[in-house]
Amino acid sequence: MKFDMPLHALNQYKGINPKPADFDAYWDAGLQELNDHSLEYELIPAAFESRAADCYHLYFTGIDGAKVHCQLVRPKEQTGQGPGLLWFHGYHVNSGDWIDKIGYAAEGYTILAMDCRGQGGLSEDNLQVKGTTLKGHIIRGIEEQDPAKLYYRNVYLDTVQAARILFSMNNVDETRVGAYGASQGGALAVACSSLEPRIKKTAAVYPFLSDFKRAWELDITNSAYEEIHYYFKFIDPNHEREEEIFHKLGYIDIQHLADRMKSEVLWAVGMEDAVCPPSTQFAAYNKIQSEKNMLIYYEYGHEYIRTLGDKVHAFFAAM
């Protein structure tokens, strides 16, 4: 390791960002709000055409009335039920090209790929909060007294709503639904599986949104966590609110959700990852109580990892 902990320490590391005392009540309340929410959705045929799959824009109304967009890709002329796969994208961007999902659809999967609110896709973000956002979404809502105003609270609940929609589809076998993503997408796969216990398998590639305080202790000005650095620099330069800020970030810290997971987990980490440092990832991974396997890529950072796509495919193929 060039900047983080050695592997023997990572294997024991449990994170330092505080867990709010009412964390479980916070997420139980969010799920109860979702229970009272409609699962209705709208399908619009996509312009993209494939010989293997039918492609649609799927829209649903999320918590607080935001219109959330997903790509729905399902096998052509499917008979009976097949597996389902939730697909989550990285920070700032969107659910990607349609062609990315065709290989899975050709093997019988129905894929639902969600655009995060207010990022690079077609989903709306109508969250109205006071205070700055500076660089983006980690700190959106951080100055509100009510932690339910945090941006990622609604995004995590969107992932659960998307999962429930996928589970409800007639062509999907609800005993064979997985969740997959890298970076922010990896975090959302973990959050979704933590809050929706029916998820069978979860593949998380170098997840984001874990152990915020540890990320801040490292050099995060060029990482996915840089917003925390800029928040303190421009809004709280004397760190008078440091304890409060990290306490509030604890509500959206996936390490505190990880012990809720029931799914089998495949996790990939690059030991030279300076964007989502390994220690932040191990903080969450080490709390998972379900069956799990960590793939360690010693010479890789936050980048395309050779052979990993094939391993992820094999993992879901056994679902």
C-alpha positions in Angstrom: 0.0 0.0 0.0 1.3 3.4 -1.0 -1.0 5.5 1.2 -3.5 3.4 3.1 -3.4 0.5 5.5 -1.6 -2.8 4.9 -3.8 -5.8 4.1 -3.6 -7.4 7.6 -4.9 -4.2 9.1 -7.6 -3.8 6.5 -8.9 -7.3 7.3 -9.6 -6.1 10.9 -10.7 -2.5 10.2 -14.3 -1.6 11.2 -14.4 2.1 10.3 -14.4 5.3 12.3 -17.3 7.4 11.0 -19.9 7.5 13.9 -23.1 5.6 13.6 -26.1 7.7 14.8 -27.9 6.1 17.7 -31.2 6.2 15.8 -29.8 4.9 12.6 -32.0 1.8 12.4 -35.1 3.8 13.2 -34.1 6.4 10.5 -34.1 3.7 7.8 -37.1 1.8 9.2 -39.0 5.1 8.9 -37.8 5.5 5.3 -38.9 2.0 4.4 -42.3 2.6 6.0 -42.7 5.8 3.9 -41.8 3.7 0.8 -44.4 1.0 1.8 -47.1 3.7 1.5 -45.8 4.6 -2.0 -47.2 3.5 -5.3 -45.2 1.0 -7.5 -46.8 2.2 -10.7 -44.5 3.0 -13.6 -44.6 4.1 -17.2 -42.9 2.3 -20.1 -41.9 4.1 -23.2 -40.2 2.1 -26.1 -36.6 3.2 -26.6 -35.2 4.2 -30.0 -32.4 1.7 -29.5 -33.2 -1.7 -31.2 -31.7 -5.1 -30.6 -32.3 -8.6 -32.0 -31.8 -10.0 -28.4 -33.8 -7.6 -26.2 -36.7 -5.2 -26.0 -35.6 -1.8 -24.5 -37.7 0.7 -22.7 -37.5 3.9 -20.8 -39.2 3.2 -17.4 -40.3 6.1 -15.2 -41.6 6.0 -11.6 -42.4 8.6 -9.1 -40.0 8.4 -6.1 -40.1 9.8 -2.6 -40.9 13.5 -2.5 -42.4 13.3 -6.0 -39.3 13.1 -8.1 -39.6 11.5 -11.5 -37.0 8.7 -11.7 -35.8 7.3 -15.0 -34.5 3.8 -15.6 -33.5 1.7 -18.6 -35.5 -1.5 -18.8 -33.8 -4.2 -21.0 -35.6 -7.6 -21.2 -35.2 -10.7 -23.4 -37.2 -10.8 -26.6 -40.0 -13.5 -26.8 -39.3 -14.7 -23.3 -41.3 -17.6 -22.1 -41.7 -18.1 -18.4 -39.6 -16.3 -15.7 -35.9 -15.5 -15.7 -33.5 -13.8 -13.4 -33.5 -10.0 -12.8 -30.6 -7.6 -12.4 -30.5 -4.1 -10.9 -27.8 -2.0 -12.4 -26.4 1.2 -10.7 -24.0 3.7 -12.2 -21.0 5.7 -11.0 -21.0 9.3 -9.6 -22.2 12.1 -11.8 -23.0 10.1 -14.9 -25.9 7.9 -15.9 -27.0 4.3 -16.5 -24.9 4.1 -19.6 -25.4 2.7 -23.1 -28.2 0.2 -23.9 -25.7 -2.1 -25.5 -24.0 -2.6 -22.1 -26.9 -4.7 -20.9 -27.6 -6.7 -24.1 -25.2 -9.6 -23.2 -27.1 -10.2 -19.9 -30.5 -9.9 -21.7 -29.4 -12.4 -24.3 -28.8 -14.9 -21.4 -32.3 -14.4 -20.1 -31.9 -11.5 -17.5 -34.3 -8.6 -17.2 -32.1 -5.6 -16.4 -33.4 -2.4 -14.6 -30.7 0.3 -14.7 -31.5 3.4 -12.6 -30.4 7.0 -13.2 -29.7 8.8 -9.9 -31.6 11.9 -9.2 -30.1 15.1 -10.5 -26.9 13.5 -12.0 -26.1 12.7 -15.6 -29.2 10.9 -16.6 -32.9 11.7 -17.1 -34.0 11.5 -13.4 -35.2 14.6 -11.7 -34.0 15.9 -8.4 -36.6 18.1 -6.7 -35.1 18.1 -3.2 -35.2 21.6 -1.8 -32.8 22.3 1.0 -31.0 25.2 2.5 -27.2 25.6 2.4 -24.5 25.1 -0.2 -23.9 22.0 -2.3 -20.4 23.2 -3.4 -19.2 20.2 -5.4 -22.2 18.0 -5.3 -24.4 15.4 -3.6 -22.6 14.1 -0.5 -23.3 17.3 1.4 -26.6 18.1 -0.2 -29.0 18.7 2.7 -26.2 18.6 5.3 -27.2 21.9 6.8 -30.8 20.9 7.4 -31.7 20.0 11.0 -33.6 16.9 9.7 -31.3 14.2 8.4 -34.2 13.0 6.2 -33.3 15.9 4.0 -30.0 14.3 2.9 -29.8 13.7 -0.8 -28.7 10.1 -0.6 -31.5 9.1 1.7 -33.9 9.5 -1.2 -31.5 7.9 -3.7 -31.1 4.8 -1.5 -34.9 4.6 -1.2 -35.2 5.0 -5.0 -33.0 1.8 -5.4 -35.4 -0.1 -3.2 -38.4 1.2 -5.2 -36.7 0.1 -8.4 -36.0 -3.3 -6.9 -39.7 -3.7 -5.9 -40.7 -2.8 -9.4 -38.4 -5.4 -10.8 -39.6 -8.0 -8.3 -43.2 -7.3 -9.4 -42.7 -8.0 -13.1 -44.3 -11.2 -14.4 -41.3 -12.3 -16.3 -38.9 -12.0 -13.3 -38.3 -14.9 -10.9 -38.2 -13.1 -7.6 -35.9 -15.7 -6.1 -33.2 -14.8 -8.6 -32.7 -11.0 -8.5 -29.2 -9.5 -8.2 -27.8 -6.0 -7.7 -24.6 -4.7 -9.5 -22.6 -1.5 -9.6 -19.2 0.1 -9.4 -18.0 3.1 -7.4 -21.2 5.0 -6.5 -23.0 2.1 -8.2 -21.3 -0.3 -5.9 -22.5 1.7 -2.9 -26.1 1.7 -4.3 -26.0 -2.0 -4.8 -24.9 -2.4 -1.2 -27.6 0.0 0.1 -30.3 -1.6 -2.1 -29.4 -5.1 -0.8 -29.3 -3.9 2.8 -32.7 -2.3 2.6 -34.4 -5.0 0.3 -33.6 -8.4 1.8 -35.0 -10.3 -1.2 -31.9 -9.5 -3.3 -30.2 -12.8 -3.9 -26.7 -11.7 -5.0 -24.8 -8.4 -4.8 -21.7 -7.5 -6.9 -20.0 -4.4 -5.6 -17.0 -3.0 -7.3 -14.9 -0.5 -5.3 -17.9 1.1 -3.6 -18.2 4.8 -2.7 -20.1 6.4 0.2 -18.4 4.5 3.1 -16.5 5.7 6.2 -16.6 9.4 5.4 -14.4 10.4 8.3 -11.6 7.9 7.2 -11.8 9.3 3.7 -11.4 12.8 5.1 -8.3 11.8 7.1 -6.6 10.7 3.8 -5.8 13.0 0.9 -9.2 13.4 -0.6 -8.9 16.5 -2.6 -8.6 14.4 -5.7 -11.0 11.7 -4.7 -14.7 11.1 -4.8 -14.9 12.5 -1.3 -13.4 15.9 -2.1 -16.7 17.6 -1.3 -16.1 17.1 2.4 -12.7 18.8 2.1 -14.3 21.8 0.3 -17.1 22.0 2.7 -14.8 22.5 5.6 -12.5 24.8 3.7 -15.2 27.2 2.5 -18.1 26.7 5.0 -16.5 25.6 8.3 -12.8 26.4 8.1 -12.3 26.1 11.9 -14.1 22.8 12.0 -16.6 24.0 14.6 -19.2 21.7 13.3 -17.0 18.7 12.5 -18.6 16.3 15.0 -22.1 17.3 13.8 -21.2 16.9 10.1 -19.7 13.4 10.4 -22.6 12.3 12.7 -25.1 13.4 10.0 -23.1 11.7 7.2 -23.4 8.6 9.3 -27.0 8.2 8.2 -25.9 7.6 4.6 -22.7 5.6 5.4 -23.0 2.2 3.8 -20.8 0.6 6.4 -23.7 1.0 8.9 -26.1 -0.6 6.5 -23.9 -3.6 5.6 -24.8 -5.8 8.5 -28.4 -5.8 7.2 -27.5 -7.6 4.0 -28.9 -11.0 3.4 -27.6 -11.6 -0.1 -24.4 -13.3 -1.1 -21.8 -10.7 -1.9 -18.9 -10.4 -4.4 -16.7 -7.4 -3.6 -13.8 -6.1 -5.7 -11.2 -3.7 -4.4 -8.1 -2.2 -6.0 -5.4 -1.8 -3.5 -4.1 1.3 -5.2 -7.5 3.0 -5.3 -7.0 6.7 -4.2 -10.6 7.6 -5.3 -12.4 5.2 -2.9 -9.6 4.2 -0.6 -9.4 0.5 0.4 -9.9 1.2 4.1 -13.2 2.9 3.5 -14.3 -0.2 1.6 -13.1 -2.7 4.2 -15.0 -0.8 6.8 -18.2 -1.9 5.2 -17.1 -5.3 3.9 -16.0 -6.4 7.4 -19.5 -5.7 8.8 -21.3 -8.0 6.3 -22.7 -11.0 8.0 -23.9 -12.9 5.0 -21.8 -15.1 2.6 -19.2 -13.0 1.0 -16.0 -13.0 -1.1 -13.4 -10.2 -1.6 -11.5 -10.1 -4.8 -8.3 -8.1 -4.2 -6.5 -6.5 -7.2 -3.1 -5.4 -5.9 -1.9 -3.3 -8.8 -5.2 -1.7 -9.6 -6.8 1.6 -8.6 -10.2 3.1 -9.4 -10.2 1.8 -13.0 -11.3 -0.9 -15.4 -10.1 -4.2 -14.0 -9.2 -7.0 -16.4 -11.0 -10.3 -15.9 -13.5 -8.9 -13.4 -16.4 -8.7 -15.8 -16.1 -12.4 -16.4 -16.0 -13.2 -12.7 -19.1 -11.0 -12.1 -20.9 -12.8 -14.9 -20.1 -16.2 -13.4 -21.2 -15.0 -10.0 -24.7 -14.0 -11.2 -24.9 -17.1 -13.5 -25.0 -19.3 -10.4 -28.0 -17.4 -9.0 
